[in-house]
Amino acid sequence: MITISDTAAERLREMLAEQEVPNMFLRLGVAAGGCSGFSYAMGFDDNETDADVYMDVQELK
């Protein structure tokens, strides 16, 4: 489960609105590796793939 606070969701919506590329979305990633066994990533992307899993959290898509 992913939880995003109301404050964080509002800031993410603002940041997405500032992007110059249309149709950007928030991408979260988890990969094996790193000190705790996993490596985490978060950023904006506009390249969707068939391997993506879509979630609607705080109306962020």
PQR file of N, CA, C, O and H, with PARSE charges and radii, in Angstrom:
ATOM      1  N   MET A   1       0.843  -1.168   0.000 -0.4000 1.5000
ATOM      2  CA  MET A   1       0.000   0.000   0.000 -0.0000 2.0000
ATOM      3  C   MET A   1       0.895   1.240   0.000  0.5500 1.7000
ATOM      4  O   MET A   1       1.947   1.266   0.638 -0.5500 1.4000
ATOM      5  N   ILE A   2       0.466   2.237  -0.709 -0.4000 1.5000
ATOM      6  CA  ILE A   2       1.174   3.511  -0.772 -0.0000 2.0000
ATOM      7  C   ILE A   2       0.265   4.577  -0.180  0.5500 1.7000
ATOM      8  O   ILE A   2      -0.900   4.695  -0.558 -0.5500 1.4000
ATOM      9  H   ILE A   2      -0.389   2.217  -1.228  0.4000 1.0000
ATOM     10  N   THR A   3       0.806   5.346   0.745 -0.4000 1.5000
ATOM     11  CA  THR A   3       0.062   6.435   1.358 -0.0000 2.0000
ATOM     12  C   THR A   3       0.787   7.741   1.076  0.5500 1.7000
ATOM     13  O   THR A   3       1.995   7.846   1.284 -0.5500 1.4000
ATOM     14  H   THR A   3       1.753   5.251   1.052  0.4000 1.0000
ATOM     15  N   ILE A   4       0.052   8.729   0.606 -0.4000 1.5000
ATOM     16  CA  ILE A   4       0.596  10.060   0.356 -0.0000 2.0000
ATOM     17  C   ILE A   4      -0.260  11.043   1.144  0.5500 1.7000
ATOM     18  O   ILE A   4      -1.482  11.067   0.998 -0.5500 1.4000
ATOM     19  H   ILE A   4      -0.930   8.644   0.437  0.4000 1.0000
ATOM     20  N   SER A   5       0.384  11.849   1.975 -0.4000 1.5000
ATOM     21  CA  SER A   5      -0.369  12.805   2.790 -0.0000 2.0000
ATOM     22  C   SER A   5      -1.042  13.847   1.898  0.5500 1.7000
ATOM     23  O   SER A   5      -0.661  14.028   0.742 -0.5500 1.4000
ATOM     24  H   SER A   5       1.376  11.829   2.093  0.4000 1.0000
ATOM     25  N   ASP A   6      -2.032  14.521   2.443 -0.4000 1.5000
ATOM     26  CA  ASP A   6      -2.715  15.575   1.692 -0.0000 2.0000
ATOM     27  C   ASP A   6      -1.743  16.671   1.266  0.5500 1.7000
ATOM     28  O   ASP A   6      -1.819  17.168   0.142 -0.5500 1.4000
ATOM     29  H   ASP A   6      -2.342  14.374   3.382  0.4000 1.0000
ATOM     30  N   THR A   7      -0.837  17.045   2.155 -0.4000 1.5000
ATOM     31  CA  THR A   7       0.146  18.089   1.855 -0.0000 2.0000
ATOM     32  C   THR A   7       1.078  17.652   0.732  0.5500 1.7000
ATOM     33  O   THR A   7       1.350  18.428  -0.185 -0.5500 1.4000
ATOM     34  H   THR A   7      -0.776  16.641   3.067  0.4000 1.0000
ATOM     35  N   ALA A   8       1.570  16.415   0.794 -0.4000 1.5000
ATOM     36  CA  ALA A   8       2.460  15.902  -0.246 -0.0000 2.0000
ATOM     37  C   ALA A   8       1.726  15.792  -1.576  0.5500 1.7000
ATOM     38  O   ALA A   8       2.291  16.121  -2.619 -0.5500 1.4000
ATOM     39  H   ALA A   8       1.349  15.785   1.538  0.4000 1.0000
ATOM     40  N   ALA A   9       0.484  15.337  -1.556 -0.4000 1.5000
ATOM     41  CA  ALA A   9      -0.290  15.206  -2.792 -0.0000 2.0000
ATOM     42  C   ALA A   9      -0.502  16.564  -3.453  0.5500 1.7000
ATOM     43  O   ALA A   9      -0.392  16.684  -4.673 -0.5500 1.4000
ATOM     44  H   ALA A   9       0.025  15.069  -0.709  0.4000 1.0000
ATOM     45  N   GLU A  10      -0.803  17.578  -2.659 -0.4000 1.5000
ATOM     46  CA  GLU A  10      -0.990  18.922  -3.213 -0.0000 2.0000
ATOM     47  C   GLU A  10       0.299  19.429  -3.838  0.5500 1.7000
ATOM     48  O   GLU A  10       0.272  20.015  -4.920 -0.5500 1.4000
ATOM     49  H   GLU A  10      -0.892  17.480  -1.668  0.4000 1.0000
ATOM     50  N   ARG A  11       1.421  19.212  -3.176 -0.4000 1.5000
ATOM     51  CA  ARG A  11       2.717  19.659  -3.727 -0.0000 2.0000
ATOM     52  C   ARG A  11       3.051  18.891  -5.001  0.5500 1.7000
ATOM     53  O   ARG A  11       3.551  19.483  -5.957 -0.5500 1.4000
ATOM     54  H   ARG A  11       1.442  18.735  -2.298  0.4000 1.0000
ATOM     55  N   LEU A  12       2.788  17.604  -5.036 -0.4000 1.5000
ATOM     56  CA  LEU A  12       3.041  16.819  -6.250 -0.0000 2.0000
ATOM     57  C   LEU A  12       2.172  17.310  -7.409  0.5500 1.7000
ATOM     58  O   LEU A  12       2.646  17.391  -8.542 -0.5500 1.4000
ATOM     59  H   LEU A  12       2.381  17.122  -4.260  0.4000 1.0000
ATOM     60  N   ARG A  13       0.910  17.636  -7.137 -0.4000 1.5000
ATOM     61  CA  ARG A  13       0.045  18.178  -8.187 -0.0000 2.0000
ATOM     62  C   ARG A  13       0.606  19.502  -8.706  0.5500 1.7000
ATOM     63  O   ARG A  13       0.590  19.750  -9.912 -0.5500 1.4000
ATOM     64  H   ARG A  13       0.526  17.569  -6.216  0.4000 1.0000
ATOM     65  N   GLU A  14       1.102  20.355  -7.803 -0.4000 1.5000
ATOM     66  CA  GLU A  14       1.714  21.622  -8.217 -0.0000 2.0000
ATOM     67  C   GLU A  14       2.943  21.371  -9.084  0.5500 1.7000
ATOM     68  O   GLU A  14       3.121  22.016 -10.117 -0.5500 1.4000
ATOM     69  H   GLU A  14       1.116  20.154  -6.824  0.4000 1.0000
ATOM     70  N   MET A  15       3.780  20.443  -8.666 -0.4000 1.5000
ATOM     71  CA  MET A  15       4.999  20.141  -9.418 -0.0000 2.0000
ATOM     72  C   MET A  15       4.667  19.556 -10.790  0.5500 1.7000
ATOM     73  O   MET A  15       5.322  19.888 -11.779 -0.5500 1.4000
ATOM     74  H   MET A  15       3.635  19.919  -7.827  0.4000 1.0000
ATOM     75  N   LEU A  16       3.662  18.696 -10.858 -0.4000 1.5000
ATOM     76  CA  LEU A  16       3.251  18.140 -12.151 -0.0000 2.0000
ATOM     77  C   LEU A  16       2.739  19.232 -13.081  0.5500 1.7000
ATOM     78  O   LEU A  16       2.995  19.199 -14.285 -0.5500 1.4000
ATOM     79  H   LEU A  16       3.130  18.427 -10.055  0.4000 1.0000
ATOM     80  N   ALA A  17       2.015  20.199 -12.525 -0.4000 1.5000
ATOM     81  CA  ALA A  17       1.477  21.303 -13.327 -0.0000 2.0000
ATOM     82  C   ALA A  17       2.599  22.179 -13.878  0.5500 1.7000
ATOM     83  O   ALA A  17       2.431  22.806 -14.924 -0.5500 1.4000
ATOM     84  H   ALA A  17       1.806  20.226 -11.547  0.4000 1.0000
ATOM     85  N   GLU A  18       3.734  22.232 -13.195 -0.4000 1.5000
ATOM     86  CA  GLU A  18       4.869  23.040 -13.632 -0.0000 2.0000
ATOM     87  C   GLU A  18       5.689  22.390 -14.743  0.5500 1.7000
ATOM     88  O   GLU A  18       6.514  23.054 -15.370 -0.5500 1.4000
ATOM     89  H   GLU A  18       3.871  21.723 -12.345  0.4000 1.0000
ATOM     90  N   GLN A  19       5.474  21.110 -14.992 -0.4000 1.5000
ATOM     91  CA  GLN A  19       6.263  20.396 -16.001 -0.0000 2.0000
ATOM     92  C   GLN A  19       5.937  20.911 -17.398  0.5500 1.7000
ATOM     93  O   GLN A  19       4.781  21.197 -17.711 -0.5500 1.4000
ATOM     94  H   GLN A  19       4.804  20.570 -14.483  0.4000 1.0000
ATOM     95  N   GLU A  20       6.965  21.027 -18.233 -0.4000 1.5000
ATOM     96  CA  GLU A  20       6.777  21.525 -19.594 -0.0000 2.0000
ATOM     97  C   GLU A  20       6.305  20.438 -20.551  0.5500 1.7000
ATOM     98  O   GLU A  20       5.790  20.738 -21.628 -0.5500 1.4000
ATOM     99  H   GLU A  20       7.904  20.795 -17.979  0.4000 1.0000
ATOM    100  N   VAL A  21       6.476  19.190 -20.167 -0.4000 1.5000
ATOM    101  CA  VAL A  21       6.052  18.064 -20.995 -0.0000 2.0000
ATOM    102  C   VAL A  21       4.643  17.669 -20.580  0.5500 1.7000
ATOM    103  O   VAL A  21       4.399  17.443 -19.395 -0.5500 1.4000
ATOM    104  H   VAL A  21       6.895  18.946 -19.292  0.4000 1.0000
ATOM    105  N   PRO A  22       3.702  17.578 -21.529 -0.5600 1.5000
ATOM    106  CA  PRO A  22       2.331  17.205 -21.164  0.2800 2.0000
ATOM    107  C   PRO A  22       2.225  15.734 -20.758  0.5500 1.7000
ATOM    108  O   PRO A  22       3.073  14.920 -21.123 -0.5500 1.4000
ATOM    109  N   ASN A  23       1.190  15.404 -20.012 -0.4000 1.5000
ATOM    110  CA  ASN A  23       0.872  14.020 -19.629 -0.0000 2.0000
ATOM    111  C   ASN A  23       1.929  13.355 -18.754  0.5500 1.7000
ATOM    112  O   ASN A  23       2.127  12.142 -18.826 -0.5500 1.4000
ATOM    113  H   ASN A  23       0.501  16.065 -19.716  0.4000 1.0000
ATOM    114  N   MET A  24       2.604  14.145 -17.934 -0.4000 1.5000
ATOM    115  CA  MET A  24       3.570  13.570 -17.000 -0.0000 2.0000
ATOM    116  C   MET A  24       2.808  12.895 -15.859  0.5500 1.7000
ATOM    117  O   MET A  24       1.686  13.278 -15.527 -0.5500 1.4000
ATOM    118  H   MET A  24       2.444  15.130 -17.876  0.4000 1.0000
ATOM    119  N   PHE A  25       3.435  11.895 -15.277 -0.4000 1.5000
ATOM    120  CA  PHE A  25       2.851  11.203 -14.137 -0.0000 2.0000
ATOM    121  C   PHE A  25       3.955  10.874 -13.150  0.5500 1.7000
ATOM    122  O   PHE A  25       5.136  10.925 -13.492 -0.5500 1.4000
ATOM    123  H   PHE A  25       4.346  11.584 -15.547  0.4000 1.0000
ATOM    124  N   LEU A  26       3.576  10.540 -11.935 -0.4000 1.5000
ATOM    125  CA  LEU A  26       4.539  10.181 -10.897 -0.0000 2.0000
ATOM    126  C   LEU A  26       4.863   8.705 -11.020  0.5500 1.7000
ATOM    127  O   LEU A  26       3.971   7.858 -10.982 -0.5500 1.4000
ATOM    128  H   LEU A  26       2.616  10.498 -11.657  0.4000 1.0000
ATOM    129  N   ARG A  27       6.149   8.401 -11.170 -0.4000 1.5000
ATOM    130  CA  ARG A  27       6.595   7.006 -11.252 -0.0000 2.0000
ATOM    131  C   ARG A  27       7.337   6.650  -9.972  0.5500 1.7000
ATOM    132  O   ARG A  27       8.259   7.352  -9.557 -0.5500 1.4000
ATOM    133  H   ARG A  27       6.873   9.090 -11.201  0.4000 1.0000
ATOM    134  N   LEU A  28       6.921   5.550  -9.355 -0.4000 1.5000
ATOM    135  CA  LEU A  28       7.597   4.996  -8.192 -0.0000 2.0000
ATOM    136  C   LEU A  28       8.204   3.672  -8.602  0.5500 1.7000
ATOM    137  O   LEU A  28       7.585   2.897  -9.331 -0.5500 1.4000
ATOM    138  H   LEU A  28       6.172   4.980  -9.693  0.4000 1.0000
ATOM    139  N   GLY A  29       9.408   3.413  -8.139 -0.4000 1.5000
ATOM    140  CA  GLY A  29      10.062   2.165  -8.519 -0.0000 2.0000
ATOM    141  C   GLY A  29      10.743   1.505  -7.334  0.5500 1.7000
ATOM    142  O   GLY A  29      11.208   2.174  -6.411 -0.5500 1.4000
ATOM    143  H   GLY A  29       9.911   4.042  -7.548  0.4000 1.0000
ATOM    144  N   VAL A  30      10.794   0.186  -7.376 -0.4000 1.5000
ATOM    145  CA  VAL A  30      11.494  -0.606  -6.376 -0.0000 2.0000
ATOM    146  C   VAL A  30      12.299  -1.653  -7.130  0.5500 1.7000
ATOM    147  O   VAL A  30      11.771  -2.358  -7.990 -0.5500 1.4000
ATOM    148  H   VAL A  30      10.416  -0.357  -8.126  0.4000 1.0000
ATOM    149  N   ALA A  31      13.586  -1.747  -6.799 -0.4000 1.5000
ATOM    150  CA  ALA A  31      14.449  -2.734  -7.447 -0.0000 2.0000
ATOM    151  C   ALA A  31      15.256  -3.450  -6.367  0.5500 1.7000
ATOM    152  O   ALA A  31      15.566  -2.874  -5.324 -0.5500 1.4000
ATOM    153  H   ALA A  31      14.015  -1.174  -6.100  0.4000 1.0000
ATOM    154  N   ALA A  32      15.587  -4.696  -6.628 -0.4000 1.5000
ATOM    155  CA  ALA A  32      16.436  -5.448  -5.709 -0.0000 2.0000
ATOM    156  C   ALA A  32      17.806  -4.790  -5.655  0.5500 1.7000
ATOM    157  O   ALA A  32      18.324  -4.333  -6.673 -0.5500 1.4000
ATOM    158  H   ALA A  32      15.335  -5.164  -7.475  0.4000 1.0000
ATOM    159  N   GLY A  33      18.394  -4.745  -4.450 -0.4000 1.5000
ATOM    160  CA  GLY A  33      19.716  -4.154  -4.276 -0.0000 2.0000
ATOM    161  C   GLY A  33      19.698  -3.071  -3.225  0.5500 1.7000
ATOM    162  O   GLY A  33      18.637  -2.710  -2.716 -0.5500 1.4000
ATOM    163  H   GLY A  33      17.973  -5.116  -3.622  0.4000 1.0000
ATOM    164  N   GLY A  34      20.849  -2.557  -2.900 -0.4000 1.5000
ATOM    165  CA  GLY A  34      20.940  -1.539  -1.863 -0.0000 2.0000
ATOM    166  C   GLY A  34      21.191  -2.172  -0.507  0.5500 1.7000
ATOM    167  O   GLY A  34      21.107  -3.391  -0.362 -0.5500 1.4000
ATOM    168  H   GLY A  34      21.711  -2.851  -3.314  0.4000 1.0000
ATOM    169  N   CYS A  35      21.492  -1.369   0.464 -0.4000 1.5000
ATOM    170  CA  CYS A  35      21.854  -1.859   1.809 -0.0000 2.0000
ATOM    171  C   CYS A  35      20.725  -2.617   2.489  0.5500 1.7000
ATOM    172  O   CYS A  35      20.981  -3.582   3.208 -0.5500 1.4000
ATOM    173  H   CYS A  35      21.561  -0.378   0.346  0.4000 1.0000
ATOM    174  N   SER A  36      19.479  -2.201   2.276 -0.4000 1.5000
ATOM    175  CA  SER A  36      18.354  -2.847   2.951 -0.0000 2.0000
ATOM    176  C   SER A  36      17.712  -3.937   2.102  0.5500 1.7000
ATOM    177  O   SER A  36      16.682  -4.493   2.484 -0.5500 1.4000
ATOM    178  H   SER A  36      19.270  -1.417   1.692  0.4000 1.0000
ATOM    179  N   GLY A  37      18.306  -4.246   0.957 -0.4000 1.5000
ATOM    180  CA  GLY A  37      17.759  -5.276   0.087 -0.0000 2.0000
ATOM    181  C   GLY A  37      16.943  -4.719  -1.059  0.5500 1.7000
ATOM    182  O   GLY A  37      16.666  -5.432  -2.024 -0.5500 1.4000
ATOM    183  H   GLY A  37      19.142  -3.795   0.646  0.4000 1.0000
ATOM    184  N   PHE A  38      16.555  -3.465  -0.973 -0.4000 1.5000
ATOM    185  CA  PHE A  38      15.785  -2.826  -2.040 -0.0000 2.0000
ATOM    186  C   PHE A  38      16.314  -1.424  -2.282  0.5500 1.7000
ATOM    187  O   PHE A  38      16.876  -0.790  -1.389 -0.5500 1.4000
ATOM    188  H   PHE A  38      16.780  -2.885  -0.190  0.4000 1.0000
ATOM    189  N   SER A  39      16.125  -0.960  -3.489 -0.4000 1.5000
ATOM    190  CA  SER A  39      16.464   0.404  -3.865 -0.0000 2.0000
ATOM    191  C   SER A  39      15.188   1.049  -4.385  0.5500 1.7000
ATOM    192  O   SER A  39      14.479   0.458  -5.200 -0.5500 1.4000
ATOM    193  H   SER A  39      15.668  -1.475  -4.214  0.4000 1.0000
ATOM    194  N   TYR A  40      14.893   2.255  -3.920 -0.4000 1.5000
ATOM    195  CA  TYR A  40      13.639   2.919  -4.259 -0.0000 2.0000
ATOM    196  C   TYR A  40      13.902   4.150  -5.118  0.5500 1.7000
ATOM    197  O   TYR A  40      14.922   4.819  -4.952 -0.5500 1.4000
ATOM    198  H   TYR A  40      15.468   2.735  -3.258  0.4000 1.0000
ATOM    199  N   ALA A  41      12.991   4.448  -6.030 -0.4000 1.5000
ATOM    200  CA  ALA A  41      13.120   5.618  -6.892 -0.0000 2.0000
ATOM    201  C   ALA A  41      11.758   6.284  -7.049  0.5500 1.7000
ATOM    202  O   ALA A  41      10.718   5.628  -6.999 -0.5500 1.4000
ATOM    203  H   ALA A  41      12.162   3.904  -6.165  0.4000 1.0000
ATOM    204  N   MET A  42      11.787   7.600  -7.240 -0.4000 1.5000
ATOM    205  CA  MET A  42      10.564   8.349  -7.470 -0.0000 2.0000
ATOM    206  C   MET A  42      10.904   9.513  -8.392  0.5500 1.7000
ATOM    207  O   MET A  42      11.921  10.182  -8.209 -0.5500 1.4000
ATOM    208  H   MET A  42      12.632   8.133  -7.280  0.4000 1.0000
ATOM    209  N   GLY A  43      10.048   9.752  -9.385 -0.4000 1.5000
ATOM    210  CA  GLY A  43      10.264  10.873 -10.286 -0.0000 2.0000
ATOM    211  C   GLY A  43       9.108  10.998 -11.252  0.5500 1.7000
ATOM    212  O   GLY A  43       8.199  10.167 -11.264 -0.5500 1.4000
ATOM    213  H   GLY A  43       9.221   9.209  -9.533  0.4000 1.0000
ATOM    214  N   PHE A  44       9.149  12.041 -12.064 -0.4000 1.5000
ATOM    215  CA  PHE A  44       8.117  12.258 -13.070 -0.0000 2.0000
ATOM    216  C   PHE A  44       8.545  11.602 -14.372  0.5500 1.7000
ATOM    217  O   PHE A  44       9.730  11.567 -14.704 -0.5500 1.4000
ATOM    218  H   PHE A  44       9.887  12.715 -12.054  0.4000 1.0000
ATOM    219  N   ASP A  45       7.571  11.084 -15.103 -0.4000 1.5000
ATOM    220  CA  ASP A  45       7.861  10.388 -16.360 -0.0000 2.0000
ATOM    221  C   ASP A  45       6.691  10.622 -17.308  0.5500 1.7000
ATOM    222  O   ASP A  45       5.585  10.941 -16.873 -0.5500 1.4000
ATOM    223  H   ASP A  45       6.609  11.113 -14.833  0.4000 1.0000
ATOM    224  N   ASP A  46       6.937  10.464 -18.593 -0.4000 1.5000
ATOM    225  CA  ASP A  46       5.853  10.531 -19.580 -0.0000 2.0000
ATOM    226  C   ASP A  46       5.889   9.326 -20.508  0.5500 1.7000
ATOM    227  O   ASP A  46       5.175   9.287 -21.510 -0.5500 1.4000
ATOM    228  H   ASP A  46       7.836  10.205 -18.947  0.4000 1.0000
ATOM    229  N   ASN A  47       6.725   8.339 -20.173 -0.4000 1.5000
ATOM    230  CA  ASN A  47       6.880   7.149 -20.996 -0.0000 2.0000
ATOM    231  C   ASN A  47       6.243   5.949 -20.298  0.5500 1.7000
ATOM    232  O   ASN A  47       6.844   5.357 -19.401 -0.5500 1.4000
ATOM    233  H   ASN A  47       7.305   8.371 -19.359  0.4000 1.0000
ATOM    234  N   GLU A  48       5.036   5.595 -20.706 -0.4000 1.5000
ATOM    235  CA  GLU A  48       4.341   4.451 -20.117 -0.0000 2.0000
ATOM    236  C   GLU A  48       4.778   3.166 -20.806  0.5500 1.7000
ATOM    237  O   GLU A  48       5.068   3.160 -22.002 -0.5500 1.4000
ATOM    238  H   GLU A  48       4.548   6.075 -21.434  0.4000 1.0000
ATOM    239  N   THR A  49       4.822   2.069 -20.034 -0.4000 1.5000
ATOM    240  CA  THR A  49       5.182   0.770 -20.589 -0.0000 2.0000
ATOM    241  C   THR A  49       4.107  -0.250 -20.227  0.5500 1.7000
ATOM    242  O   THR A  49       3.273  -0.006 -19.355 -0.5500 1.4000
ATOM    243  H   THR A  49       4.586   2.074 -19.062  0.4000 1.0000
ATOM    244  N   ASP A  50       4.137  -1.391 -20.904 -0.4000 1.5000
ATOM    245  CA  ASP A  50       3.189  -2.465 -20.608 -0.0000 2.0000
ATOM    246  C   ASP A  50       3.438  -3.075 -19.231  0.5500 1.7000
ATOM    247  O   ASP A  50       2.542  -3.702 -18.665 -0.5500 1.4000
ATOM    248  H   ASP A  50       4.814  -1.590 -21.612  0.4000 1.0000
ATOM    249  N   ALA A  51       4.640  -2.900 -18.686 -0.4000 1.5000
ATOM    250  CA  ALA A  51       4.976  -3.466 -17.383 -0.0000 2.0000
ATOM    251  C   ALA A  51       4.508  -2.583 -16.227  0.5500 1.7000
ATOM    252  O   ALA A  51       4.581  -3.002 -15.072 -0.5500 1.4000
ATOM    253  H   ALA A  51       5.367  -2.391 -19.146  0.4000 1.0000
ATOM    254  N   ASP A  52       4.033  -1.377 -16.512 -0.4000 1.5000
ATOM    255  CA  ASP A  52       3.593  -0.461 -15.464 -0.0000 2.0000
ATOM    256  C   ASP A  52       2.356  -0.986 -14.743  0.5500 1.7000
ATOM    257  O   ASP A  52       1.476  -1.594 -15.352 -0.5500 1.4000
ATOM    258  H   ASP A  52       3.974  -1.037 -17.450  0.4000 1.0000
ATOM    259  N   VAL A  53       2.306  -0.740 -13.436 -0.4000 1.5000
ATOM    260  CA  VAL A  53       1.133  -1.020 -12.619 -0.0000 2.0000
ATOM    261  C   VAL A  53       0.585   0.339 -12.221  0.5500 1.7000
ATOM    262  O   VAL A  53       1.305   1.159 -11.652 -0.5500 1.4000
ATOM    263  H   VAL A  53       3.021  -0.246 -12.942  0.4000 1.0000
ATOM    264  N   TYR A  54      -0.675   0.582 -12.515 -0.4000 1.5000
ATOM    265  CA  TYR A  54      -1.273   1.895 -12.300 -0.0000 2.0000
ATOM    266  C   TYR A  54      -2.048   1.935 -10.998  0.5500 1.7000
ATOM    267  O   TYR A  54      -2.794   1.013 -10.669 -0.5500 1.4000
ATOM    268  H   TYR A  54      -1.260  -0.084 -12.978  0.4000 1.0000
ATOM    269  N   MET A  55      -1.854   3.033 -10.256 -0.4000 1.5000
ATOM    270  CA  MET A  55      -2.564   3.242  -9.002 -0.0000 2.0000
ATOM    271  C   MET A  55      -3.066   4.674  -8.984  0.5500 1.7000
ATOM    272  O   MET A  55      -2.413   5.568  -9.523 -0.5500 1.4000
ATOM    273  H   MET A  55      -1.248   3.782 -10.524  0.4000 1.0000
ATOM    274  N   ASP A  56      -4.196   4.896  -8.380 -0.4000 1.5000
ATOM    275  CA  ASP A  56      -4.739   6.234  -8.188 -0.0000 2.0000
ATOM    276  C   ASP A  56      -4.710   6.505  -6.693  0.5500 1.7000
ATOM    277  O   ASP A  56      -5.563   6.020  -5.951 -0.5500 1.4000
ATOM    278  H   ASP A  56      -4.726   4.170  -7.942  0.4000 1.0000
ATOM    279  N   VAL A  57      -3.718   7.289  -6.249 -0.4000 1.5000
ATOM    280  CA  VAL A  57      -3.544   7.607  -4.842 -0.0000 2.0000
ATOM    281  C   VAL A  57      -3.685   9.106  -4.693  0.5500 1.7000
ATOM    282  O   VAL A  57      -2.931   9.860  -5.309 -0.5500 1.4000
ATOM    283  H   VAL A  57      -3.025   7.683  -6.853  0.4000 1.0000
ATOM    284  N   GLN A  58      -4.636   9.555  -3.889 -0.4000 1.5000
ATOM    285  CA  GLN A  58      -4.876  10.984  -3.683 -0.0000 2.0000
ATOM    286  C   GLN A  58      -5.132  11.707  -5.013  0.5500 1.7000
ATOM    287  O   GLN A  58      -4.736  12.859  -5.189 -0.5500 1.4000
ATOM    288  H   GLN A  58      -5.249   8.942  -3.389  0.4000 1.0000
ATOM    289  N   GLU A  59      -5.792  11.021  -5.933 -0.4000 1.5000
ATOM    290  CA  GLU A  59      -6.101  11.550  -7.262 -0.0000 2.0000
ATOM    291  C   GLU A  59      -4.860  11.890  -8.065  0.5500 1.7000
ATOM    292  O   GLU A  59      -4.922  12.694  -8.995 -0.5500 1.4000
ATOM    293  H   GLU A  59      -6.114  10.085  -5.790  0.4000 1.0000
ATOM    294  N   LEU A  60      -3.730  11.282  -7.714 -0.4000 1.5000
ATOM    295  CA  LEU A  60      -2.513  11.366  -8.527 -0.0000 2.0000
ATOM    296  C   LEU A  60      -2.477  10.106  -9.364  0.5500 1.7000
ATOM    297  O   LEU A  60      -2.622   8.997  -8.849 -0.5500 1.4000
ATOM    298  H   LEU A  60      -3.679  10.629  -6.959  0.4000 1.0000
ATOM    299  N   LYS A  61      -2.283  10.287 -10.659 -0.4000 1.5000
ATOM    300  CA  LYS A  61      -2.291   9.114 -11.547 -0.0000 2.0000
ATOM    301  C   LYS A  61      -0.972   8.994 -12.241  0.5500 1.7000
ATOM    302  O   LYS A  61      -0.771   8.073 -13.032 -0.5500 1.4000
ATOM    303  H   LYS A  61      -2.166  11.188 -11.077  0.4000 1.0000
TER
END
